[in-house]
Amino acid sequence: MNPAFTLPLYAIGIDSESVLLFRYLFAILILGIMLKARGHSFDLSPRHILPLVALGLVFAFSSEGLFLSYNYMDAGIASTLLFVYPIMVALIMAVFFHERFTSHTAVCLIMATIGIALLYRASDGSTLSLTGTLFVMSSSLSYAIYIVAVNRSIFTDIPTIKITFYALLFGSLLFAVILAFRGHVCIPDSQHWYLW
C-alpha cells in the first residue's frame, strides 16, 4: 500500500521526509492506543533506550530508502524489489549467526536474483535506474537488519507492538531533524484535503 498512499502526495509536491514524518506520527498514535488497550505500559528499561534509538534509525533509513526510490523508478518495481529482504535476513543469519544455509535458502536466493534480472529491462527497452535500485536495496538491507535485531537481541522480553511503537517514535526524529534543517514541512493544502 505504500505507493498508493505516497504517489498522490508526491504528485502535489510533498517530499518524502514530510510524507514519512506524518506516516510515522499517525502510526505512533494508533500503536499508542493499541498499547494502552492491550494493557501494556510505555515504561522502558534504561538498557533498552539506546538500542531502541538505533533500531528506530535503522527502520527510518529503510523507509527513507524505499520512498526515495519512488523518485527514480516505478513504485511497483521498487516495492517488488524491496522483497529481497528475506534473502538478506537469511544471508545475515548465515554469515553472522552461523545459521545453516539450506538448499531451500539457496534456491530462494537464486530465484530472487533471477526475478531482479527479469525486472531489469522494461518492455519499452528502458532499464532500472541505478540510483533507484541502490535506494531500494539499502531499504531492503536496513529492514533485514531491523528484523534480525528485533529477533536476536535484548528486545526478546518486550512485546513486539511496544518495540514497533518506540522504533517509529525514535525513527520519526530523523525526519523531524531533516525537515527542521530544511525549515519547512510540506502538507496537503485545502484543495487536496482528501490526501490526509
C-alpha positions as CSV (number, residue, x, y, z in Angstrom):
1,M,0.0,0.0,0.0
2,N,3.0,2.4,0.3
3,P,2.8,3.6,-3.3
4,A,-1.0,4.0,-3.2
5,F,-0.7,6.5,-0.4
6,T,2.6,8.1,-1.3
7,L,2.5,8.8,-5.1
8,P,-0.6,11.1,-4.9
9,L,1.3,13.2,-2.2
10,Y,4.4,13.3,-4.4
11,A,2.3,14.5,-7.3
12,I,1.3,17.7,-5.4
13,G,4.9,18.4,-4.4
14,I,5.2,16.8,-0.9
15,D,8.7,15.5,-0.2
16,S,9.4,12.0,1.1
17,E,10.5,13.2,4.6
18,S,7.2,15.1,5.1
19,V,5.2,12.0,4.0
20,L,7.2,9.7,6.3
21,L,7.0,12.1,9.3
22,F,3.2,12.1,9.1
23,R,3.0,8.4,8.3
24,Y,5.1,7.7,11.4
25,L,3.2,10.1,13.6
26,F,-0.2,8.6,12.6
27,A,1.2,5.1,13.3
28,I,2.6,6.2,16.7
29,L,-0.8,7.4,17.7
30,I,-2.5,4.2,16.6
31,L,0.1,2.0,18.2
32,G,0.0,4.1,21.4
33,I,-3.8,3.5,21.6
34,M,-3.3,-0.2,20.9
35,L,-0.6,-0.5,23.6
36,K,-2.9,1.1,26.2
37,A,-5.9,-1.1,25.0
38,R,-3.8,-4.2,25.5
39,G,-2.7,-3.2,29.0
40,H,1.0,-2.6,28.2
41,S,2.9,0.2,29.8
42,F,5.0,2.7,28.0
43,D,7.9,2.2,30.5
44,L,11.3,1.3,29.2
45,S,14.3,-0.1,31.0
46,P,17.3,2.3,30.6
47,R,19.2,-0.5,29.0
48,H,16.6,-0.6,26.1
49,I,16.6,3.1,25.3
50,L,19.8,3.4,23.2
51,P,19.3,0.1,21.3
52,L,15.7,1.2,20.5
53,V,17.0,4.6,19.3
54,A,19.4,2.7,17.0
55,L,16.6,0.3,15.9
56,G,14.4,3.3,15.1
57,L,17.0,4.9,13.0
58,V,17.6,1.7,11.1
59,F,13.8,1.4,10.5
60,A,13.7,5.1,9.4
61,F,16.6,4.5,6.9
62,S,14.6,1.6,5.5
63,S,11.6,3.7,4.9
64,E,13.6,6.6,3.5
65,G,15.4,4.4,1.1
66,L,12.1,2.9,-0.3
67,F,10.3,6.3,-0.5
68,L,13.3,7.9,-2.2
69,S,13.5,5.1,-4.7
70,Y,10.0,6.1,-5.9
71,N,11.5,9.2,-7.3
72,Y,13.8,7.2,-9.6
73,M,11.8,4.2,-10.7
74,D,8.4,2.8,-11.0
75,A,7.0,2.4,-7.5
76,G,5.6,-1.1,-8.2
77,I,9.0,-2.3,-9.3
78,A,10.6,-0.6,-6.3
79,S,8.1,-2.2,-3.9
80,T,8.7,-5.6,-5.5
81,L,12.5,-5.3,-5.2
82,L,12.1,-4.5,-1.5
83,F,11.0,-8.1,-1.0
84,V,14.6,-9.4,-1.3
85,Y,14.9,-8.6,2.4
86,P,14.0,-12.2,3.5
87,I,17.0,-13.4,1.4
88,M,19.2,-10.7,3.1
89,V,17.9,-11.9,6.5
90,A,18.9,-15.5,5.6
91,L,22.4,-14.3,4.5
92,I,22.9,-12.2,7.6
93,M,21.8,-15.1,9.8
94,A,24.2,-17.5,7.9
95,V,27.2,-15.1,8.0
96,F,26.9,-13.5,11.4
97,F,25.0,-16.1,13.4
98,H,26.2,-19.2,11.7
99,E,22.7,-20.4,10.9
100,R,22.7,-23.3,8.5
101,F,22.4,-22.1,4.9
102,T,19.9,-24.7,3.5
103,S,19.4,-25.7,-0.1
104,H,15.9,-24.1,0.2
105,T,17.5,-20.8,1.0
106,A,19.9,-21.1,-1.9
107,V,17.1,-21.8,-4.3
108,C,15.2,-18.7,-3.0
109,L,18.3,-16.6,-3.4
110,I,18.8,-17.8,-7.0
111,M,15.1,-17.2,-7.8
112,A,15.2,-13.7,-6.2
113,T,18.3,-12.8,-8.3
114,I,16.5,-14.1,-11.5
115,G,13.5,-12.1,-10.6
116,I,15.6,-8.9,-10.3
117,A,17.2,-9.7,-13.6
118,L,13.8,-10.1,-15.2
119,L,12.7,-6.7,-13.9
120,Y,15.9,-5.1,-15.1
121,R,14.6,-4.2,-18.6
122,A,11.1,-3.0,-19.2
123,S,9.0,-3.9,-22.2
124,D,9.8,-0.4,-23.7
125,G,13.6,-1.2,-23.5
126,S,14.3,1.1,-20.6
127,T,16.4,-0.3,-17.7
128,L,16.1,0.2,-14.0
129,S,17.6,3.3,-12.5
130,L,20.8,2.5,-10.7
131,T,20.1,5.2,-8.1
132,G,16.6,3.9,-7.5
133,T,17.9,0.4,-7.3
134,L,20.6,1.4,-4.8
135,F,18.0,3.2,-2.7
136,V,15.6,0.2,-2.6
137,M,18.4,-2.2,-1.9
138,S,19.6,-0.1,1.0
139,S,16.0,-0.1,2.2
140,S,15.9,-3.9,2.0
141,L,19.2,-4.3,3.8
142,S,18.1,-1.8,6.6
143,Y,14.8,-3.7,7.0
144,A,16.7,-7.1,7.1
145,I,19.0,-5.7,9.8
146,Y,15.9,-4.4,11.7
147,I,14.3,-7.9,11.6
148,V,17.5,-9.6,12.8
149,A,18.0,-7.1,15.6
150,V,14.4,-7.5,16.9
151,N,14.7,-11.2,17.0
152,R,18.3,-11.6,18.1
153,S,18.8,-9.0,20.8
154,I,17.8,-7.7,24.2
155,F,14.3,-7.0,22.9
156,T,13.0,-10.5,23.3
157,D,11.3,-9.6,26.6
158,I,9.5,-6.6,25.1
159,P,6.1,-7.0,23.3
160,T,6.5,-6.6,19.5
161,I,3.9,-3.8,19.4
162,K,6.0,-1.8,22.0
163,I,9.2,-2.3,20.0
164,T,7.4,-1.0,16.9
165,F,6.0,1.9,18.8
166,Y,9.4,3.0,20.0
167,A,11.1,2.3,16.7
168,L,8.6,4.6,15.0
169,L,8.9,7.2,17.7
170,F,12.7,7.3,17.5
171,G,12.7,6.9,13.7
172,S,10.4,9.9,13.3
173,L,13.1,12.0,14.9
174,L,15.2,11.5,11.8
175,F,12.6,13.0,9.6
176,A,11.9,15.8,12.1
177,V,15.5,16.8,12.1
178,I,15.9,16.7,8.3
179,L,12.8,18.9,8.0
180,A,13.9,21.2,10.7
181,F,17.2,21.8,8.8
182,R,15.2,22.5,5.7
183,G,13.0,24.9,7.6
184,H,9.6,23.6,6.3
185,V,7.2,20.7,6.4
186,C,5.1,20.1,3.3
187,I,1.4,19.3,4.0
188,P,-1.6,18.9,1.6
189,D,-3.3,22.3,1.0
190,S,-7.1,22.8,1.4
191,Q,-7.6,21.9,-2.2
192,H,-6.1,18.5,-1.6
193,W,-7.5,17.9,1.9
194,Y,-8.6,14.4,1.0
195,L,-4.9,13.3,0.7
196,W,-4.6,13.4,4.5
